[in-house]
């Protein structure tokens, strides 16, 4: 019995030794396999594996409405259900298996001069961050935050630098242009109305009463010239004045043969007085010479136009009795006209009498006339809060007609300096911002101080130097992206850097 028991104990000890040996071999094998997998993951493995890793690094997908959602596979956004879009131009670093591998990759990126990762944030809760790659409770990778996504000290509050891939740059339609040193003219454009120059308006009256025998101006709008006949009038007072003149002429002829100088002088004074009376009644000199030559008074007297111009009002007809107070015609010289326009209060501070202005016609933009500011009214319109300004303009060939609307442009201020297209400026009313391309695909927001604006340009007093490229197309798209990135960065706060607040990430590596 003792021998059987001893043999059984030896058999059990042998089995136990074999189990320990097998376990040791399996452990060594697993350790070797883990080491091979680890070093293969670091140094790339086979070319096929390298290609797969490279493809995984390059192809990342994000949600257009929730850009913090990052996935290495196409699919739908877990928040809004939109189809994820491929991220262009930004290769995402893979999640390493061990912290030592992360340090290795960080050193490699520093050597290559690639973008520097500051920390990683939870895609669903940006306030949760980690200094190393990790996963959240749902198994989603934390999103890397790069140094160029955080607004540098002294930047624009609420905005962050934006990086755009080459393909996205093309599809977004982003365009830039360099800032140039040039002259900027601040001009104001307004609509004016043509009016007659009040200094060139003449009301035609008679200085005697009578009856109109014949009219030489028969309709409103007729053109008359100075010294040309306008009407023939029968006036008993004019007829008596003619006879008085002829009698004075005969008396002067008789007194002329007198031996007394005083008598001769008296005859000449009587003749001059009678002639002067006819002249004061606007009787033409030719008419007086004619009756003096013939010695016979005329029944009707023909009156001439005192000025040249257009008849804008006709108040007399043939056979009509007229009195000295009756207006016969309104004759206006339209060779020069006034343009009256309204300017807003903020535009009137630089308006001065004598400033040059230009005029164009709505129906014929090819016509351009030059004029000057003639008068600035001393009061504003209480209804429209505008100031009326009057311009003097020449009117060749009667191009400008009273009551016509025209476009008037007035250059108020001229300055020279660094200027950009006004489409590059994002003006909130409180601050002015432009986006400057600091490197290909990288756009930095800048606060600028503006000067005068005009002709599609704006003068910059500070913020952008000559030659720097500013965005002139799709800058509001960049503004939205910049605000979003700045908001996400602000949500993490200063504690976002390694050593700050770190959330509980289940399944973190």
C-alpha positions in Angstrom: 0.0 0.0 0.0 2.8 2.4 0.8 4.5 1.7 -2.5 1.3 2.4 -4.5 0.7 5.6 -2.6 4.3 6.7 -3.3 3.9 6.0 -7.0 0.7 8.0 -7.2 2.3 11.0 -5.5 5.2 11.0 -8.1 2.7 10.8 -11.0 0.8 13.9 -9.7 4.0 15.9 -9.2 5.0 15.1 -12.8 1.7 16.4 -14.1 2.0 19.6 -12.1 5.5 20.3 -13.4 4.3 19.8 -17.0 1.4 22.3 -16.4 3.9 24.9 -15.1 6.2 24.4 -18.1 3.3 24.8 -20.6 2.0 27.9 -18.9 5.5 29.4 -18.9 5.9 28.7 -22.7 2.5 30.3 -23.4 3.3 33.3 -21.4 6.6 33.8 -23.2 4.9 33.4 -26.5 2.3 36.0 -25.6 4.9 38.4 -24.4 6.9 38.0 -27.7 3.7 38.5 -29.7 2.8 41.7 -27.8 6.3 43.1 -28.3 6.2 42.4 -32.0 2.8 44.0 -32.3 4.0 47.0 -30.3 7.1 47.7 -32.3 5.3 46.9 -35.6 2.7 49.5 -34.7 5.4 52.1 -34.0 7.7 51.5 -37.0 5.0 50.8 -39.5 5.2 47.0 -40.1 4.8 45.8 -43.7 4.2 48.2 -46.6 0.5 47.1 -46.8 0.1 47.9 -43.1 1.9 51.2 -43.6 -0.5 52.1 -46.4 -3.5 51.2 -44.2 -2.2 53.3 -41.3 -1.5 56.2 -43.7 -5.0 56.0 -45.2 -6.5 55.9 -41.7 -4.5 59.0 -40.8 -5.6 60.9 -43.8 -9.3 60.0 -44.0 -11.2 61.7 -41.2 -14.9 62.6 -41.3 -16.7 65.4 -39.5 -20.2 66.9 -39.2 -20.8 70.3 -40.9 -23.1 71.4 -38.0 -21.1 69.8 -35.2 -17.4 70.1 -36.2 -16.2 68.6 -33.0 -17.6 65.2 -34.2 -14.7 63.4 -35.7 -14.8 59.9 -37.1 -12.4 57.7 -39.1 -15.3 56.1 -41.0 -18.0 57.6 -43.1 -21.5 57.6 -41.6 -24.0 59.9 -39.9 -23.6 62.4 -37.1 -24.8 61.0 -33.8 -26.2 64.4 -32.8 -28.2 65.6 -35.8 -28.1 62.6 -38.2 -26.4 64.5 -41.1 -24.0 62.6 -43.3 -20.4 63.1 -42.2 -18.1 64.9 -44.7 -14.5 64.2 -45.4 -12.0 66.5 -43.7 -9.7 68.0 -46.3 -6.1 69.1 -45.7 -5.8 68.0 -42.0 -4.3 64.6 -41.2 -5.5 63.4 -37.8 -3.0 61.7 -35.6 -4.0 58.0 -34.8 -4.6 57.0 -31.3 -1.5 55.2 -30.1 -1.6 52.0 -28.1 0.6 53.2 -25.3 1.8 56.5 -23.9 5.4 55.7 -25.1 4.1 55.6 -28.7 2.4 59.0 -28.2 5.7 60.5 -27.1 7.4 59.0 -30.1 4.9 60.5 -32.5 5.1 63.9 -30.8 8.8 63.9 -31.3 8.4 62.8 -34.9 5.9 65.6 -35.6 8.2 68.2 -34.0 11.1 67.0 -36.3 8.9 67.2 -39.4 7.6 70.7 -38.4 4.0 69.6 -38.5 1.1 71.2 -36.5 1.5 71.0 -32.8 -1.2 69.3 -30.7 -1.9 71.1 -27.5 -4.4 68.7 -26.0 -7.4 66.5 -26.8 -11.1 67.2 -26.0 -14.2 65.2 -25.6 -16.2 65.5 -28.9 -19.5 65.5 -27.0 -18.4 67.7 -24.0 -15.6 70.1 -24.9 -15.1 71.0 -21.3 -13.6 67.5 -20.7 -10.0 67.4 -22.0 -7.0 65.1 -21.8 -3.3 65.7 -22.4 -3.1 62.3 -24.2 -5.4 60.5 -26.7 -8.4 59.0 -25.1 -11.9 57.7 -25.8 -15.2 58.8 -24.2 -18.0 56.6 -22.7 -19.4 55.9 -26.2 -16.0 54.8 -27.6 -15.5 58.0 -29.7 -11.9 59.3 -30.0 -11.1 62.6 -28.3 -10.5 65.4 -30.9 -7.0 66.9 -31.1 -6.7 70.7 -30.5 -3.9 72.3 -32.5 -1.9 75.3 -31.5 -3.0 77.3 -34.6 -6.7 76.8 -33.6 -6.3 78.9 -30.5 -6.3 82.6 -30.8 -2.8 84.0 -29.9 -2.3 86.6 -27.2 -3.3 90.0 -28.6 -5.6 88.5 -31.2 -9.2 89.4 -31.9 -11.6 88.5 -29.1 -14.1 85.9 -30.1 -12.2 84.9 -33.3 -9.6 82.3 -34.0 -7.2 81.5 -36.8 -8.6 79.3 -39.5 -6.8 76.7 -41.6 -8.5 75.6 -44.8 -7.5 72.6 -47.0 -6.7 73.2 -50.6 -9.8 71.4 -51.9 -12.1 73.2 -49.4 -10.3 76.5 -50.3 -11.4 76.0 -53.9 -15.0 75.0 -53.2 -15.5 77.8 -50.7 -14.5 80.4 -53.3 -12.1 82.2 -51.0 -10.2 84.9 -52.8 -7.5 87.3 -51.6 -5.8 90.5 -52.8 -2.8 92.4 -51.5 -3.2 95.7 -49.7 -1.9 98.6 -51.8 -0.9 102.1 -51.2 -3.1 104.3 -53.3 -5.4 107.4 -53.3 -8.9 107.0 -51.9 -11.6 109.5 -52.8 -14.6 109.8 -50.5 -17.5 111.0 -52.6 -21.2 111.3 -52.1 -23.8 110.5 -54.7 -27.3 111.9 -54.6 -30.2 112.6 -56.9 -30.9 116.2 -57.8 -33.6 118.1 -59.6 -33.0 120.6 -62.3 -34.4 124.1 -61.7 -34.1 127.4 -63.6 -31.5 129.8 -62.4 -33.5 132.5 -60.7 -31.0 135.1 -61.7 -31.8 134.4 -65.4 -35.6 134.7 -65.1 -37.3 137.8 -66.6 -40.9 138.9 -66.4 -42.0 141.0 -69.3 -44.5 143.8 -68.7 -45.6 147.0 -70.5 -45.1 150.4 -68.9 -48.2 151.8 -70.6 -51.8 150.7 -71.1 -53.1 149.7 -74.5 -54.3 147.0 -76.8 -52.2 144.2 -78.3 -52.5 144.5 -82.1 -50.0 141.7 -83.0 -48.0 139.0 -81.2 -44.7 137.7 -82.5 -44.5 135.1 -79.7 -47.4 132.8 -80.1 -46.9 129.8 -77.7 -45.3 128.7 -74.5 -41.8 127.3 -74.9 -41.0 129.5 -77.9 -37.4 130.7 -78.1 -36.9 134.5 -78.2 -33.7 136.5 -78.6 -32.8 139.8 -77.1 -33.8 142.8 -79.4 -36.3 140.8 -81.5 -40.0 141.9 -81.7 -42.4 140.3 -79.3 -45.6 142.3 -79.8 -47.2 145.5 -81.4 -49.3 147.6 -79.1 -51.7 150.5 -79.7 -51.5 153.0 -76.9 -53.0 156.5 -76.9 -50.3 157.5 -74.4 -47.6 156.3 -76.8 -49.2 158.1 -79.7 -49.3 161.4 -77.7 -45.7 160.9 -76.8 -44.7 160.6 -80.4 -46.5 163.8 -81.4 -44.9 165.6 -78.4 -41.5 164.4 -79.6 -42.2 165.7 -83.2 -43.3 169.1 -81.9 -40.2 169.3 -79.7 -38.1 168.5 -82.7 -39.7 171.4 -84.7 -39.2 173.8 -81.7 -35.6 172.8 -81.3 -35.0 173.5 -85.0 -36.5 177.1 -84.7 -34.5 177.8 -81.5 -31.4 176.7 -83.2 -31.3 179.8 -85.5 -31.7 182.2 -82.5 -28.7 184.4 -81.6 -29.2 183.7 -77.9 -27.3 180.6 -76.6 -29.9 180.2 -73.9 -32.7 179.8 -76.3 -30.8 177.3 -78.4 -30.1 175.3 -75.3 -33.7 175.4 -74.3 -34.8 173.9 -77.6 -32.3 171.0 -77.3 -33.5 170.3 -73.8 -37.1 170.0 -74.9 -36.1 167.6 -77.7 -34.0 165.4 -75.3 -36.9 165.3 -72.8 -39.4 164.1 -75.4 -36.9 161.5 -76.7 -36.2 160.4 -73.1 -40.0 159.9 -72.5 -40.3 157.5 -75.4 -37.2 155.5 -74.3 -38.7 155.1 -70.8 -41.7 153.5 -72.3 -39.4 150.9 -73.9 -39.9 152.3 -77.4 -37.0 150.9 -79.5 -34.3 153.4 -80.8 -34.9 152.3 -84.3 -38.6 153.2 -84.0 -37.7 156.7 -82.7 -35.3 157.2 -85.5 -37.9 156.2 -88.0 -40.6 158.7 -86.9 -37.9 161.4 -86.6 -36.9 160.7 -90.2 -40.5 160.6 -91.5 -42.0 163.2 -89.2 -45.2 161.1 -88.9 -46.3 159.4 -85.7 -47.2 155.6 -85.9 -50.5 154.2 -84.6 -48.9 151.1 -83.1 -45.5 150.6 -81.5 -43.5 147.4 -81.8 -41.8 146.3 -78.5 -38.7 144.1 -78.4 -37.6 141.3 -76.1 -35.4 142.6 -73.2 -33.5 139.2 -72.8 -32.9 136.0 -74.6 -34.5 132.8 -73.4 -37.5 130.4 -73.5 -41.0 131.5 -72.9 -42.0 129.5 -69.9 -45.3 131.4 -69.3 -47.4 133.3 -71.8 -50.2 135.5 -70.4 -51.3 137.6 -73.3 -53.2 137.2 -76.6 -53.8 139.3 -79.7 -56.5 142.0 -79.1 -56.2 141.8 -75.4 -56.1 145.0 -73.4 -53.0 145.2 -71.1 -52.1 147.3 -68.2 -48.7 148.1 -66.7 -49.2 145.5 -63.9 -50.1 142.6 -66.2 -47.4 140.0 -66.8 -47.1 139.3 -70.6 -44.4 136.7 -70.7 -42.0 134.8 -68.5 -38.7 134.5 -70.4 -36.0 132.3 -68.8 -32.4 131.9 -69.9 -31.6 128.1 -69.6 -28.0 128.2 -70.8 -27.0 127.7 -67.2 -29.2 126.0 -64.6 -29.3 125.0 -61.0 -29.3 121.5 -59.5 -30.8 121.2 -56.1 -30.0 118.0 -54.1 -30.4 116.8 -50.5 -27.5 115.5 -48.5 -27.6 113.7 -45.1 -26.3 115.4 -42.0 -23.1 113.3 -41.7 -22.3 114.1 -45.4 -22.5 117.9 -45.1 -19.5 118.7 -42.8 -17.1 118.7 -45.8 -19.3 120.5 -48.3 -17.9 123.9 -49.3 -19.0 126.5 -51.9 -16.9 126.2 -55.0 -16.3 122.4 -54.8 -16.4 120.6 -58.1 -19.2 118.2 -58.8 -20.1 115.9 -61.7 -23.4 115.1 -63.2 -24.8 112.1 -65.2 -28.1 111.5 -66.8 -30.2 108.4 -66.0 -31.4 108.1 -69.5 -27.9 108.7 -71.1 -25.0 107.7 -68.7 -22.5 108.7 -71.4 -23.3 112.4 -70.8 -21.2 113.9 -68.0 -21.1 117.5 -67.1 -18.9 119.4 -64.6 -20.3 122.0 -62.2 -19.7 123.6 -58.8 -21.4 124.1 -55.5 -23.1 127.4 -55.6 -24.9 127.6 -52.3 -25.3 125.5 -49.1 -28.6 126.2 -47.3 -28.2 127.3 -43.7 -30.9 125.0 -42.3 -32.0 121.4 -42.5 -35.4 120.0 -43.6 -37.1 118.9 -40.4 -39.0 116.2 -42.1 -36.2 114.4 -43.9 -33.3 115.6 -41.8 -31.4 116.5 -44.9 -29.5 119.6 -46.1 -30.3 121.2 -49.5 -27.3 122.0 -51.6 -27.4 124.0 -54.8 -25.1 123.4 -57.8 -24.3 125.6 -60.9 -24.1 123.6 -64.1 -23.8 124.7 -67.8 -26.5 123.5 -70.1 -25.2 123.2 -73.6 -27.8 122.2 -76.2 -30.5 122.3 -73.5 -29.5 118.9 -72.2 -30.8 119.7 -68.8 -34.5 120.6 -68.6 -36.3 122.0 -65.6 -37.9 119.4 -63.3 -35.6 116.7 -64.6 -33.9 114.2 -62.2 -30.1 113.8 -62.5 -27.4 111.9 -60.6 -24.9 114.2 -58.9 -21.5 113.1 -57.5 -19.5 115.3 -55.1 -15.9 114.5 -54.0 -15.7 115.4 -50.3 -12.4 114.1 -49.1 -9.2 112.7 -50.7 -6.5 110.8 -48.8 -3.6 108.5 -49.7 -2.5 105.4 -47.8 -2.8 101.6 -47.5 -6.2 100.7 -49.0 -8.2 97.5 -49.5 -11.5 96.7 -51.3 -14.4 97.4 -49.0 -15.6 93.8 -49.6 -12.7 92.6 -47.4 -14.0 94.6 -44.3 -16.3 93.0 -41.8 -17.9 96.0 -40.0 -20.0 95.2 -37.0 -20.5 98.9 -36.1 -18.3 98.5 -33.0 -15.2 97.0 -34.6 -13.8 96.4 -38.0 -12.1 93.0 -38.8 -10.3 91.6 -41.9 -8.9 88.2 -42.5 -5.2 88.1 -43.5 -3.6 85.1 -45.2 -0.4 84.6 -43.2 0.5 81.4 -45.0 -1.2 79.3 -47.7 -4.5 78.1 -46.3 -4.1 79.9 -43.0 -6.2 83.0 -42.3 -5.7 85.2 -39.3 -8.4 87.7 -38.1 -7.1 91.3 -37.5 -8.7 94.3 -35.9 -8.2 97.3 -38.2 -8.7 101.1 -37.9 -10.3 102.6 -41.0 -10.1 106.0 -42.6 -12.2 107.3 -45.4 -14.1 105.2 -47.8 -15.0 105.7 -51.5 -15.1 104.2 -54.9 -15.2 100.6 -53.5 -12.1 101.1 -51.4 -11.4 101.7 -47.7 -8.3 103.4 -46.2 -6.6 101.5 -43.4 -4.9 103.5 -40.7 -3.7 100.4 -38.7 -3.9 96.6 -38.6 -2.6 95.6 -42.1 0.6 96.5 -43.8 1.2 97.2 -47.5 1.5 93.9 -49.5 -0.3 91.6 -47.0 -3.1 89.6 -48.6 -6.6 90.1 -47.3 -9.7 88.0 -48.0 -12.2 89.7 -50.3 -14.5 86.7 -51.1 -16.2 84.3 -48.6 -14.8 86.2 -45.7 -18.1 85.9 -43.8 -17.7 82.1 -44.2 -14.3 82.4 -42.5 -15.8 84.6 -39.9 -18.4 82.0 -39.0 -15.8 79.2 -38.8 -13.4 81.5 -36.8 -16.2 82.3 -34.2 -17.0 78.6 -33.9 -13.4 77.6 -33.2 -13.0 80.4 -30.8 -16.2 79.4 -28.9 -15.1 75.8 -28.7 -11.7 76.8 -27.4 -13.3 79.2 -24.9 -15.6 76.5 -23.5 -12.5 74.6 -22.4 -11.0 77.7 -20.8 -7.3 78.1 -19.8 -7.5 74.7 -18.1 -7.6 73.0 -21.5 -3.8 72.7 -21.6 -2.3 69.6 -20.1 -2.6 69.8 -16.3 -6.0 71.4 -16.4 -9.4 69.8 -16.0 -9.6 66.2 -17.2 -12.8 64.3 -17.3 -13.6 60.7 -16.6 -13.1 58.9 -19.9 -14.3 55.4 -19.8 -12.3 53.1 -22.0 -9.4 55.7 -22.1 -6.1 54.5 -23.3 
